[in-house]
């Protein structure tokens, strides 16, 4: 009788334990990256470039989480959703940086305290 390799792999207790530990490590990295992004926003409120980088770090940590979970449960939907988030994050960065360049050309500074002058 030939054993099903997938069934044997999934129900081996040592393999399950190792996979769970690997998943916990990946989740810890994603959580630490997200917390670093939140701290970057909270601590530094004067530099717009660092604020944008912190938002990007938070989006990338969520992407890392989606990719980790989707590969752990063998589902492609999380990977496709992570791709869409990357596309939106790239567009957000391009638009945000172009607004900052236009603002810098007009005012000569990109300080956060003068950003309320952008209201129309």
C-alpha positions as CSV (number, residue, x, y, z in Angstrom):
1,X,0.0,0.0,0.0
2,X,1.4,3.4,-1.1
3,X,1.0,6.2,1.5
4,X,-0.1,9.6,0.3
5,X,3.0,11.8,0.7
6,X,0.9,14.9,1.3
7,X,-1.2,13.3,4.0
8,X,1.9,12.0,5.7
9,X,3.6,15.3,5.4
10,X,0.6,17.2,6.9
11,X,0.1,14.8,9.8
12,X,3.6,14.4,10.9
13,X,3.8,16.1,14.3
14,X,7.5,17.2,14.0
15,X,6.8,18.7,10.6
16,X,3.7,20.5,11.9
17,X,5.6,21.9,14.8
18,X,8.4,23.1,12.6
19,X,6.0,24.8,10.1
20,X,4.1,26.5,13.0
21,X,7.4,27.8,14.4
22,X,8.4,29.1,10.9
23,X,5.0,30.8,10.6
24,X,5.3,32.4,14.0
25,X,8.7,33.7,13.0
26,X,7.4,35.3,9.8
27,X,4.4,36.8,11.6
28,X,6.8,38.3,14.2
29,X,8.8,39.9,11.4
30,X,5.7,41.3,9.8
31,X,4.4,42.6,13.2
32,X,7.8,44.3,14.0
33,X,7.9,46.0,10.6
34,X,4.3,47.3,11.1
35,X,5.2,48.6,14.5
36,X,8.3,50.3,13.1
37,X,6.1,52.0,10.5
38,X,3.6,53.2,13.2
39,X,6.5,54.5,15.4
40,X,7.9,56.3,12.4
41,X,4.7,58.2,12.0
42,X,4.2,58.9,15.7
43,X,7.8,59.9,16.5
44,X,8.6,61.9,13.4
45,X,5.9,64.4,12.5
46,X,8.1,67.0,10.9
47,X,9.6,65.3,7.9
48,X,7.1,64.4,5.2
49,X,9.5,62.0,3.4
50,X,9.9,59.9,6.5
51,X,6.1,59.9,7.0
52,X,5.7,58.5,3.5
53,X,8.4,55.9,4.0
54,X,6.7,54.8,7.3
55,X,3.3,54.4,5.4
56,X,5.1,52.3,2.8
57,X,6.8,50.2,5.5
58,X,3.4,49.5,7.0
59,X,1.9,48.5,3.6
60,X,4.9,46.3,2.9
61,X,4.5,44.6,6.2
62,X,0.9,43.8,5.5
63,X,2.0,42.4,2.1
64,X,4.5,40.2,3.8
65,X,1.8,39.0,6.1
66,X,-0.6,38.3,3.2
67,X,2.1,36.4,1.3
68,X,3.1,34.4,4.4
69,X,-0.4,33.3,5.2
70,X,-1.4,32.5,1.7
71,X,1.7,30.3,1.1
72,X,1.1,28.6,4.5
73,X,-2.5,27.7,3.6
74,X,-1.7,27.1,-0.1
75,X,-4.0,29.8,-1.4
76,X,-3.3,32.1,-4.3
77,X,-5.8,34.8,-3.4
78,X,-3.6,36.4,-0.8
79,X,-0.7,36.6,-3.3
80,X,-2.9,38.3,-5.9
81,X,-4.3,40.7,-3.3
82,X,-0.7,41.5,-2.2
83,X,0.2,42.3,-5.8
84,X,-2.7,44.8,-6.0
85,X,-1.6,46.4,-2.8
86,X,1.9,46.8,-4.2
87,X,0.4,48.5,-7.3
88,X,-1.6,50.9,-5.2
89,X,1.4,51.6,-2.9
90,X,3.5,52.4,-6.0
91,X,0.9,54.8,-7.4
92,X,0.5,56.4,-4.0
93,X,4.3,57.0,-3.7
94,X,4.5,58.4,-7.2
95,X,1.6,60.8,-6.7
96,X,2.8,61.8,-3.2
97,X,6.3,62.5,-4.3
98,X,5.1,64.5,-7.3
99,X,2.9,66.7,-5.0
100,X,5.9,67.2,-2.7
101,X,8.2,68.2,-5.7
102,X,5.5,70.7,-6.9
103,X,5.1,72.1,-3.4
104,X,8.8,72.4,-2.9
105,X,9.1,74.4,-6.2
106,X,6.5,76.8,-5.1
107,X,7.4,77.3,-1.4
108,X,11.0,76.2,-1.2
109,X,10.4,74.0,1.8
110,X,8.5,70.8,2.5
111,X,8.0,71.2,6.2
112,X,4.9,69.7,7.7
113,X,3.9,72.8,9.6
114,X,3.3,74.7,6.3
115,X,1.4,71.9,4.7
116,X,-2.0,73.4,5.7
117,X,-1.3,76.1,3.1
118,X,-2.2,73.4,0.4
119,X,-5.9,73.8,1.4
120,X,-7.7,75.4,-1.5
